[in-house]
Amino acid sequence: MRMLPTWVRRILLAPLVIVAALVMLVLTPLWLLVALALTSLVPGRFRLPRVLWLVTVYLLWDAMLVIALFALWIASGFGYALRRPGFVTAHYRLGAWALRLLFWIFGGVLRLTITTTGSDDAESATGRAAFEALFAPGTPLVVASRHGGPGDSFILIHTLLNEVARRPRIVLKYTLQWDPAIDILLHRIPARFIVPSGFGHGRKGGGASVEAALRDLATDLGPEDAFVIFPEGGQVSPTRRRSRIRRLRDAGREVMAERAEAMTHVMAPQPGGMHAALDASPDADVVFIAHTGLERLHTLRDIWRELPMDKGITMRAWRVPRSEIPDDLDARAAWLFDWFARIDGWIDAHPELAA
């Protein structure tokens, strides 16, 4: 999908989301009455009113962020001082507040809870304290997470900003620039929009240019920074998983392909991005993130079927000191694969968390 030029997105999409939000807000009584009238025809627990309400909330949230970002642009001298540390910090704080608000509303409507743990006892207070301790400031971090459900990247960034006080450096798919608030905010803090390599024979993008962008983003990580990466390269799906296994076999890596087949919850990780991040930040530790609770949500139909979700998402973290990370690229790739096998095993050992 070809993106519009930046200046077009700013003067077209940003005002458009504000207009759309106002229209949805003004029409709220009408669409609510229609949705309630149609509820008897749509199976589920008020699915249609919930969806329309969430769409309205998200548009208002997006519009509010666009207006706040415009105010920050004016305050910076019409963009002159946007890159100065004070304004970067202001944008991180705005993003943290906005995500707290979004998850407070969405969590209530979807009946969604998030549990964080740094131990295998997800229900204990010790597990939560252990999770927070893994992100203690003083050392830069590379945070490598599985990509196993819709919105898990939002959940991870929300957790980093609001629970463990880390400043994430974010890698996103380029199509997210269609969202005006995300587009503007993440062009003002350390982040990169990339074209993934894809999973099919006709894949585009990716490769050396993406690794160079990731290396640049991971350079000069500070003691409160966290470089965020999803080594699987995309959200897990049966089609992508089969394609990844086929690519390993085509490359002559039969042992890796067999191990990838044995992993039922995650895909074989692609090491290039991790190599770039670790080489650019030689003092960084690595935190691996597993989570469960979103496994059955692959398509819009799955999400519709599950509404309201009534789900508890559990996020498990492990921290690996830099001294334990191999320097040799082949050994590091095998080490990364081993960790994703461990993540897969943790999810398999906790089926009650995925229910």
Secondary structure as UniProt FT lines:
FT   HELIX           6..8
FT   HELIX           9..13
FT   HELIX           14..26
FT   HELIX           28..38
FT   HELIX           39..41
FT   HELIX           47..75
FT   TURN            76..83
FT   HELIX           85..110
FT   STRAND          112..117
FT   TURN            122..123
FT   HELIX           125..134
FT   TURN            137..138
FT   STRAND          141..145
FT   TURN            150..151
FT   HELIX           152..162
FT   STRAND          167..173
FT   HELIX           174..178
FT   HELIX           180..186
FT   TURN            187..188
FT   STRAND          191..194
FT   TURN            201..202
FT   HELIX           208..218
FT   TURN            219..220
FT   TURN            223..224
FT   STRAND          225..229
FT   TURN            231..232
FT   HELIX           238..250
FT   TURN            251..252
FT   HELIX           254..262
FT   HELIX           272..280
FT   TURN            282..283
FT   STRAND          285..292
FT   TURN            295..296
FT   HELIX           300..306
FT   STRAND          311..320
FT   HELIX           322..324
FT   HELIX           329..349
FT   HELIX           351..353
//
